[in-house]
Amino acid sequence: MKLKTKTILILGAGQSTSALIAYLLNHAEEQDWFIIVADRDESLVKQRLNGHPRSQGVRLDVNDAATRTALIAKSAVVINMLTRPFQQMIAVDCLSNGAHMLSASYEDPKVRALDTEAHRRNLAIINELGLDPGIDHMSGMSLINRVHTNGGIITSFKSYGSGLPAQELDTNPLRYVITWNPRNVLMAGEDGAVYKENGKVKMLPFHQLFQRTWSVDIEGLGSFEAYPNRDSLSYEAALGLAKVKTIIRGTLRFPGWSETWQQVVFLGLANESLHMARLNEMTYRDMTEMFVPADVGGTSLEQRVANHLGINPTGRIMSNLKWLGLFSRDVIGIDANTVADVMIHLIKNKLRMPAKGRDMVILRHELEVEYRDPKLRKELITSTMVDYGIANGETAIAKTVGLPVAITAKLLLTGKIPLRGCQIPTHPAIYEPVLRELEIQGIKFDEVVTAL
C-alpha cells in the first residue's frame, strides 16, 4: 500500500511533458515519490527520465487494457497527458482502481458525468490544468473574485491565450512554429466557437472561424490577431459571469495566420474522418486536386485553387499555400490514412523551430468593470503574462502546460487540496496555491488599470 500512496503515473511523454516530469522528479526524493512514465515511444520515455533512480519507464499501447489498468492500480495519482479521446477511458479506470486523475485537456462531458461516482469513491478528477485551459482559468478566477470582493460589476470579460515563436523570430511566412501536438494546431477550432458580445450570443462553425478576427495590442510586443476559442459560454457559471454582457475566450496569432488557415480549412485539408487507400502514393498536388471541384476554370491547379477559394492567384495567401507544400510534385510517401495525417506531417516539417530559436506564451485578461459606490466609475483591468522558452532547451509551452499539473499533483498528494469529484481549477482551493507556486517558478501576471 505504501507504494501506491507514493506512486505517480504519467501517461504520455510528448512535447508538453518535459517540465511536468522534471518538476516531479526534482521533488521525488523529499516527498518519497516514485514516478512511472508510460508512452508508446520507449526512447522518448528514457530521454525524459534520464535514469533517475526514483523512476520507471514503461512502453505502453494505451489500448492494451491489461497493462494500462495494472499501472493505474498501483498508482495514487494518474496524470493523463494523452489526447482528449482517451480522457473518459482513463477516468473510468482511475475510479475503478482507486486513483486520482489529473489532466491538462478540456473536460469531456462524459467525464463530468462521473462526478457522483468520484465523490462516492473519495477521488478527485481534475481537468483543464494546463496553460489554456488551465492557468487562464486560475488567473482569471482570481482576478474576478477580487473585483467582486471590491464591489465591482464586470460588464465585459475577454481572455486570450497563445503559444507562439518569440517575437524576434521571423523564419517562415506564417510566423508560427510547432512546440506542442501538431494535430491540435491543424484541428484548432474544429468544434467552431460560441461567445457573447454586447449581450448577444454569436456562433461560428469551423469553416467560418478564421474569418472572425480582431486586433489585440500587447504592451511591448505589438499587435496580434485574435479569433474565438471554442465555447466561451460554458465558463459563464464556472467563472461567475452569467450576467456579463460580453464574454470571449480567444486565441492569439501573429497577423496573417488566419487568412491562410481559413483557406486550409475551406479546402477541406483539416479532415481526419475520411480514410483513403494508397494516399502515400499520391503527390501533394494530387491530394490538393481532390478538393477542387471539376467545373472550376483555370489552366493550372494553382489557378483553379485560387478560383475555387476566391483569392488572388499571385497574392500572399497563395504564396503561403505553395510554401506549405500543397502544390509540390513530391510523392507523399508516408504512412497516412487521412488528409489530416499528411497535413500534420507537412506542418511538423515546415513549421519547425529553428536552431537557437525560442518560443513564447501569452495569457491576457481584459475586464471592463463598473463600481457604483460611492459613485459610478468605470475601469479597464488588463492582466498579462508573457513567458519565454530557452533556446535549444525547454519550451515555454512545456513549462506552462506541465507545471500546473505537476504542482496540483504535489498539492493533492500532500493533502493540501481537499476537493473530490470532477473539478476544473476555478475553485480557490486549487487556484490559490497553484498560482502561488507558479509565481515562485517565474510565471506571473502584470496588471494595468485604466479609467474608462
N, C-alpha and C positions, 0 to 999 in steps of 0.2 A: 504493500500500500504506500510505503514511503516513496517508492519510485514514481508512482502515479501522481502524487501530490506535488512532485518537484519536476515533472516532465512536461516540456512544451513541444508540441508537434507543429511544424511549419509545412504546409502543403504548397509546393511551388517554390522555385528558386530563380525566378525570372528577374528582369531588369529592375523591378521596383523593390527587390527584397534585400539588397546588399546592406543598407543602413539598418533595417529591421534585424537581420541576423547578427550583424556586428554589435548592435546595442545589447541584445540578449546574451551573446557570448561574453561581452565585457562585464556583465553583471552575474554571470553564471557561478563564479566562484563564491562571491559574497552571499548569494541567495541560495546556494546549493542546488542549482538547477541543472537539468540535463536537457540538451536541445537536440531534437531529431528533425532533420530536413529531408523531405521526400519529394522527388521530382523524376520525371521520365529521363532526364539528361543527367546521368550519374557524374559526368565530368564537371558539369556546372555546380552540382552539389559539393563536390570536393573542393572546387575553387572557392565557394562561399565559406566553407567551414575551415579550410586551411589547416587541417589536422588538429583542431582544438580538442583537448583531452575530455572536455565535457560535452561532446557532440557525437552524433552518428549520422551518416549519410545513407539514404536508402533509395534505391531505384524503384519508382512506383508508376505503374499504369493506373490512373485513378479509377478506371473501370474494373480493376481487379478487386472485387468486393472483399475477399477473404483477407488479403494483405492490408487493404485500407482500414477495415474495421479492427484488425488486430493492432495496428498502430494507434488508432484512436482510443482503443480500450485501455491502453497503458499510459494515456496522457491526461493531464489535468486541464490543459488549455490547448485547443487546436486553433492555429492561425491559418485561415483559409485564404491563400493568395492566388487561387485558381480563378478562372473566369466565372462570370455570373451564372451560366447554365449549371454549374456544379454546386451552387450555393445550397439549394434545398437538400440535395442528397447528403452533403456533408453535415448539414444541420441535423438532419434526422439521425444520422449515425452518431453524432455527438450526444444527442438526447438519449439514445438507446444505450450508450456506453459511459454515461456519466461524466462528460467533458464539457467545459465551457467552449464556445466558439466565437472567434473574432474575425472580422473581415473588413477589407477596405472597399468592397464593392457596394453598389446601391442595394438597398434592402429589397429582396424579392417578396412580393405579396404572399407567396406560398410559404415563405419563412415567417413572415409576420403572423400567419395563421397558427404557428406553433407556440405562440406566446403562453397560452394557458398551460400547455404541457411543460414548457420550460420552467414556469413558476412551480408547477407541481413537483418537478424534479430538482428544484432549487439550483437551477443552472442559468447562466447568462448567455445570451446570443446577441452580440453587439456588432452591427454592421455600420458601414459608412464611416470608417475610422482612418481614411487616408488623407489626401490633400483636398480634393474636390470630387466626391463628397468627403468631408471629414473636418479638417482644420477650418474650412469655411463655415460649417455649422457651429463649431465650438466658438470661434471668434465672433461670429455674427450673433449668436445667442447671448454671449457675454455682454456685447455692446447693447443689444436690445433690452436686456434685463436692467442694465444700468440706466438707460434712458427712461424706462418705465418707473424705476425706483425714484428718479429725479423729477417725476411728474410730467414727463414728455409724452406727446402723442405722435407716433410715427405715421406719416402720411405716404411716404414712398420708401421702399427698400429695394436697392439694386445691389447684387453681389456678383462679382466676376472672378474667374479663375483661369489660369493657363500655365502650361509648361512650354517654353519657347527657347530658341537659341539666344544666348546673351546678345544684347543689342549691338555689340561690336562685330558680330558675325554676319556676313552677307555673302555666303558661299553658294547659294542657289537661288533661283528666281522666285521660289515660294517662301523664302525666309523661314524655313521650318526644318527641324531635324527630329529624328526618331530617338526618343530617350525612354520609351515605355512600349507597351504592347502595340505593334503596328496595326493589328486588327482593330483596335479601339480607335485609332486615328482614321482608318478607312471608313469605319461604320459609325463614326461620331454623328449623332443626330438621326440615326436610323429610326428612332421612335417618334421623330418630329418634336414639336415643342408646344407647350401651353403656358401662358403667363397672363398677368393682369396689368393693364395700363390705363391710368385715369378712370378707374372704376369699371372698365370693360375687359372681359376675357378675350384673349386672342389665341388662335390656334394655327399652327403651321405644320403641314405634312412634310415628310423628309425631302421631297423634291422641290420644296419652296424655301426650306430653312435658310439656305445661304444667300438668299435674296434679301432677307430682312436683317440688315446690318446697320450699325451706327458707330460713331466715333467715341472713344473714351480716352481722355488725356491722363497720363500718369506722370506725376512730378519727377523730373529728372530723367525720364525715359522717352517721353514724346507721346505721339498719338497712335492708338491701336484701333482695330475694328472689333466690334462685338457682335455675336449672334446669340439667340436664345438657346438655353441648355435644358432639354428635357421638360419635366413637369414642375414648373415653379410653384404651382398652386398646391401641390402635395405637401409643401412645407408651411402653408398658412397656419395650420393648427399647431404643428410642432414648434414653430418659432413664435407663436403668439401674435400672428399678423393677419388674422381673419378680417379685420376692419380696415386694413391698409388699402389705399386706392391703387397703388402701383407696387407690384412685386415681380421682380425679374431676376432670374439667375442666368448669367451669360458666360460665354467662353470668349477669351481674347486671342486674337491673332494679329500679326503684322498686316498692315493694309495690303490688299491684293489677293490674300489667300482665298477668300470666299468666292470671288468672281470666277476663279478657276475651279474650285471644288464643286461649285454649283453645276458646272458642265460635266464633271466626272460623274456626279450623281444623276444628272438628267440623262446622260448617255446610257446609264444602267450598269456602270462598272463596279458599283458597290453592291454586288449581288452575290450572296453566298447560299442562295436557295436552289438555283437551277444547276444541276450537275451535268457535265459534258464529258463524253468519252473522247479520248485522244486529243485533249486540249494541249497537251505538251508538244504535239507535233505541229501545231499551228505557229505562224509568226505572230508577232504583236499586231501587225497590220491586219492579219486575218481576224484576230479577235475583235479589234475595233470595228471592222467591216460588218460584223454580225449585228451591230447595234444601230446601223444606219438603214433607214427604210429604202426599199428598192426604187421608189419613184422620186427620190431626191436628185435633182440635177447636179451636174458637175463633172468635169473631165478627170479629176483625180480624187482619191479618197479624202485628202485634206480639204479640198473644195466642197465635197459632199458633206463632210462632217460639219464644216463651217455653215453651210446652208441649213443643215438639219438643226443646228444649235442656234442659228441666228446670230453668229458672231463674225467679226472681221477675220477673213482668212489669213491676213498678214499681221494681225494685232497681237497684243500681249497674251491674251488667253490662249490663242492657237500656238503661240511660241512656247508657252508653258506646257501644253499638252504634248507637243513634239518633244520637249526636253524630258518629260516623264517617260518617254519611250513608246507612246501609243501608236506611233507610225513606223516603228522600227521593222526592218525586214529580217531581223534575227529570229530564229526559232525559239519558242518559249522554253522548251527543254527541261522544265522542272516537273516534279510530281505535283500536279494541280488537278483538282476536280471541279473547281468553280472559277469564275472570272475573279472573284474576290481573292482567291488564293494567288492568282497571277498579280493582281494589284498590290497585294501585301508584299510579294517578292520585289516588285518594282520600287515601292516606296522605301522598303528597307535598304535597298542599294542606292537609290537616288538621293534619299534624304538622310544619308549617313552623317554622323557627327564628324567634322574634320579633325585631323590631328591637332592637338593642343587647344581644341575648342572646348567651350563650356556652355552649359545651359542655364536658364534662369526660370524661376517660378514666381508668378504674381498672383496674389489674392487681394481683392479690393472690395470694400463695402462702402456704399453711399446711402446715407439715411437723411431724408428730409423730416424735420421734427418741429412740432409746434408746442410751445409752453403757454398755457392760458392763465397762469397765476404767477405774479400779480397782474400782468397784462400780456396780451397776445404778442409773442415774438416767435420768429422762425429762424432755424439754422440748418445748415448742411454739415453733416459729420462725415468725413471721409477717413477710412481706416485702411491702411495699405501695408502689405507685407511683400517684400522682394527678397528672394534668396538665390544665391548663385552656386552652381556646381564647381567642382575643381577640375581644371584642365587635365585630361588623361587620368582622371580619378572619379570619385563618387559624384553622381549627378544630383542636381537639386531635386529632381523628381523622385529619385530613390530615397533621398533624405526626408522629404516632406510627405511622401506616401508611407514610408516604412516606420518612421519614428512614432507617429501617434498610435499605431497598432502595438508596437513594442512597449511603449510606455503604459498603455492600457493593460497589457498582459501583466506587466510588473505590478501595477496597482491592484489588479484583480487577485493575483496570487498572494499578495501581502495583506489582503483583507481591507484595502482602502477604497474599494468600490463595492458597496453593499447591494447594488441593484441586481435583480434577477428578471428573467423573462426576456422578451425580444426588445431590444433598445437600439436607438441611434443616439449619437453623442450630443443631444440637446438638453440633457439633464445636468445641473450643476455638479452632481456627484461624479460625473465623468469629465465634463469640460474644464472645470476649475483646476483640478490637479494636473490634468494633461497639459493645459496651456501654461501652467507654471513651469513644468518640466521642459516644455518646448522652448520657453524663453531662456532657460538655462542652457539649452542646446543651440541658442543663437537664432531661433525662429521667433520673431516678434513683429508687432504692428506699430506703425507710426500714425498718429491721429492728427487731423486738422479740423478745426471748427470754424465755419464761415457764416456770418449773418446773412439771412436772405431778405 
